[in-house]
Amino acid sequence: MRIDDEAVLWSASPTDRAGRPLLVLLHGYNSHEGDLFGLSPYLPLEPAIASLRAPISTGYGHAWFPLLAQGEEFAVSGADEATTAILDWVDRAVPDGTPIGLLGFSQGGAMAIELLRRAPDRFSFAVSLAGFSMPGDRPGDDRLAEVAPPVFWGRGSIDEVIPSASVRRTQEWLPAHVELDQRVYEGVGHSVSDRELGDVRAFLAARYAA
């Protein structure tokens, strides 16, 4: 499994992104790299932005791992492979020492958390929009709890796509492992509202100010 370097959307040229922090965008299930990239004009200007295409073709789009409904072990194994693929991309595409933040939606939000769990010292923070934590333990979980990076977790109150069991698991897991900023948006489904986008922008601005 490998991230397609040619499919990555960048907000800046190699020259313009030199010396800047990086914000990696991870789209949701059955989507593509252009989806979250459309948020770029609404995000802070400090970071260069790279939007990745998930490595699994779904026919209509792309996915990071099989759905949990297809089997928990199958999904966790797939997410583990996708995590390795993203870290391999980071190793070949991002200069050493570059501060890296993560922003993902839905399945991409789950991947943002998985990346923190695998490499807690490599990423500065994560934004998980309508995302969730995957089942099971990871070798990096204890270290993640020590580092406790900032994580923004936002979800809609009427999101019927993410199973309630995944929401409950995430509600229990995240506070024990990260510095959590949790937001629930009344009347919002499986999407990102203008209010949430404003909160994300504020969260990111605080990270770059620090």
C-alpha positions as CSV (number, residue, x, y, z in Angstrom):
1,M,0.0,0.0,0.0
2,R,1.4,3.4,-1.0
3,I,0.3,7.0,-1.2
4,D,0.3,8.3,-4.8
5,D,2.8,11.2,-4.8
6,E,1.4,12.5,-8.1
7,A,-2.1,12.7,-6.6
8,V,-1.1,14.9,-3.6
9,L,-2.5,18.4,-3.8
10,W,-0.2,21.1,-2.4
11,S,-1.1,24.6,-1.5
12,A,2.4,25.9,-2.2
13,S,5.4,25.2,-4.4
14,P,8.4,23.4,-2.9
15,T,10.2,26.8,-2.6
16,D,7.2,28.5,-1.0
17,R,6.7,25.7,1.6
18,A,10.3,25.6,2.7
19,G,10.7,26.3,6.4
20,R,6.9,26.3,7.0
21,P,4.9,23.9,9.1
22,L,2.8,21.3,7.3
23,L,-0.9,20.5,7.6
24,V,-1.9,17.2,6.1
25,L,-5.5,16.7,5.0
26,L,-7.1,13.2,5.1
27,H,-10.4,12.9,3.3
28,G,-13.3,10.6,4.2
29,Y,-14.5,7.3,2.8
30,N,-15.5,7.2,-0.9
31,S,-14.0,10.6,-1.4
32,H,-10.8,12.1,-2.9
33,E,-8.0,14.5,-2.2
34,G,-9.9,17.5,-3.7
35,D,-12.6,17.3,-1.1
36,L,-11.0,18.8,2.0
37,F,-8.6,20.8,-0.1
38,G,-11.5,23.1,-0.8
39,L,-11.3,24.2,2.9
40,S,-7.8,25.6,2.3
41,P,-8.9,29.3,1.7
42,Y,-10.6,29.2,5.1
43,L,-7.6,27.9,7.1
44,P,-4.7,29.8,8.6
45,L,-2.0,30.9,6.2
46,E,1.0,29.8,8.3
47,P,1.2,26.1,7.2
48,A,1.7,24.6,3.8
49,I,-1.1,22.2,3.1
50,A,-0.9,18.7,1.5
51,S,-4.1,16.8,0.8
52,L,-3.5,13.1,0.3
53,R,-5.5,10.5,-1.7
54,A,-6.4,7.4,0.2
55,P,-4.8,4.3,-1.3
56,I,-7.8,2.0,-1.7
57,S,-10.1,2.5,-4.7
58,T,-13.8,2.1,-3.9
59,G,-15.0,2.5,-7.5
60,Y,-16.5,6.0,-6.8
61,G,-13.7,7.3,-4.7
62,H,-11.1,6.2,-2.3
63,A,-10.8,4.8,1.2
64,W,-8.1,4.4,3.9
65,F,-9.4,1.1,5.2
66,P,-12.4,-1.2,5.0
67,L,-15.5,-0.2,6.9
68,L,-15.8,-1.5,10.5
69,A,-19.1,-3.1,9.4
70,Q,-17.1,-5.4,7.2
71,G,-15.2,-6.8,10.2
72,E,-13.4,-5.1,13.0
73,E,-10.1,-7.0,12.5
74,F,-10.2,-6.4,8.8
75,A,-10.7,-2.7,9.3
76,V,-8.0,-2.3,12.0
77,S,-5.5,-4.2,9.8
78,G,-6.3,-2.0,6.9
79,A,-5.9,1.2,9.0
80,D,-2.6,-0.1,10.2
81,E,-1.4,-0.5,6.6
82,A,-2.7,2.9,5.6
83,T,-0.9,4.4,8.6
84,T,2.4,2.9,7.4
85,A,1.8,4.2,3.9
86,I,1.3,7.8,5.2
87,L,4.4,7.6,7.4
88,D,6.4,6.3,4.4
89,W,5.1,9.3,2.4
90,V,6.1,11.7,5.2
91,D,9.6,10.2,5.2
92,R,10.1,10.8,1.5
93,A,8.1,14.1,1.0
94,V,8.6,16.1,4.2
95,P,11.9,17.5,5.4
96,D,13.1,16.3,8.8
97,G,12.1,18.5,11.6
98,T,9.0,20.0,9.9
99,P,6.2,20.4,12.4
100,I,3.2,18.4,11.1
101,G,-0.4,18.8,11.9
102,L,-3.3,16.5,10.8
103,L,-6.8,17.3,9.7
104,G,-9.2,14.5,8.7
105,F,-12.9,14.1,8.1
106,S,-14.8,10.9,9.0
107,Q,-12.5,8.0,8.1
108,G,-9.8,10.5,7.6
109,G,-10.4,11.7,11.1
110,A,-10.0,8.2,12.3
111,M,-6.7,8.0,10.4
112,A,-5.5,11.3,12.1
113,I,-5.9,9.6,15.4
114,E,-4.3,6.4,14.2
115,L,-1.2,8.4,13.1
116,L,-0.9,10.0,16.5
117,R,-1.1,6.5,18.1
118,R,1.6,5.1,15.8
119,A,4.0,8.1,15.9
120,P,3.0,10.3,18.9
121,D,6.3,12.3,18.7
122,R,6.0,13.0,15.0
123,F,2.8,15.0,14.8
124,S,2.0,18.2,16.6
125,F,-1.8,18.0,16.8
126,A,-4.8,16.5,15.1
127,V,-8.2,17.7,14.0
128,S,-10.8,14.9,13.7
129,L,-14.1,16.1,12.1
130,A,-16.8,13.4,12.4
131,G,-14.0,11.0,13.1
132,F,-13.5,8.3,15.7
133,S,-10.9,6.1,17.5
134,M,-10.4,2.6,16.2
135,P,-10.9,-0.4,18.5
136,G,-8.0,-2.1,20.3
137,D,-4.7,-1.1,21.8
138,R,-1.6,0.3,20.0
139,P,2.1,0.1,21.1
140,G,2.2,3.9,21.0
141,D,-0.8,4.5,23.2
142,D,1.1,4.9,26.5
143,R,3.6,7.3,24.9
144,L,0.7,9.3,23.4
145,A,-0.8,9.7,26.8
146,E,2.5,11.1,28.0
147,V,2.8,13.6,25.1
148,A,-0.9,14.4,25.2
149,P,-1.0,16.5,22.0
150,P,-3.9,18.9,21.3
151,V,-6.8,17.2,19.5
152,F,-9.9,18.9,18.2
153,W,-12.8,16.4,17.9
154,G,-16.0,17.9,16.3
155,R,-19.2,16.0,15.4
156,G,-22.8,16.7,14.6
157,S,-25.5,15.9,17.0
158,I,-27.6,14.1,14.3
159,D,-24.7,12.3,12.5
160,E,-26.2,8.9,11.5
161,V,-23.1,7.7,9.6
162,I,-20.7,7.1,12.5
163,P,-22.1,4.2,14.7
164,S,-23.0,5.2,18.2
165,A,-20.6,2.5,19.5
166,S,-17.7,4.3,17.8
167,V,-18.8,7.6,19.3
168,R,-18.9,6.1,22.8
169,R,-15.5,4.5,22.4
170,T,-14.0,7.8,21.2
171,Q,-15.6,9.7,24.1
172,E,-13.9,7.3,26.5
173,W,-10.5,6.9,24.7
174,L,-9.6,10.4,23.7
175,P,-9.6,12.2,27.1
176,A,-7.2,9.6,28.5
177,H,-4.7,10.1,25.7
178,V,-4.7,13.6,24.4
179,E,-5.5,17.2,25.3
180,L,-9.0,17.2,24.0
181,D,-11.1,20.0,22.6
182,Q,-14.5,18.3,22.0
183,R,-17.3,20.0,20.2
184,V,-20.8,18.8,19.4
185,Y,-22.9,20.8,16.9
186,E,-26.6,20.8,17.4
187,G,-28.7,19.8,14.3
188,V,-25.6,19.0,12.2
189,G,-25.3,15.6,10.4
190,H,-22.3,14.0,8.8
191,S,-20.8,17.3,7.6
192,V,-18.8,20.3,8.6
193,S,-20.9,23.4,9.5
194,D,-19.7,27.0,9.2
195,R,-19.6,27.3,13.0
196,E,-17.4,24.2,13.2
197,L,-15.1,25.5,10.5
198,G,-14.7,28.7,12.5
199,D,-13.8,26.7,15.6
200,V,-11.3,24.7,13.6
201,R,-9.7,27.8,12.3
202,A,-9.4,29.2,15.9
203,F,-7.9,25.9,17.1
204,L,-5.3,25.9,14.3
205,A,-4.5,29.6,14.8
206,A,-3.8,28.9,18.5
207,R,-1.5,26.0,17.5
208,Y,0.5,28.2,15.1
209,A,0.6,31.1,17.5
210,A,2.2,28.7,20.1
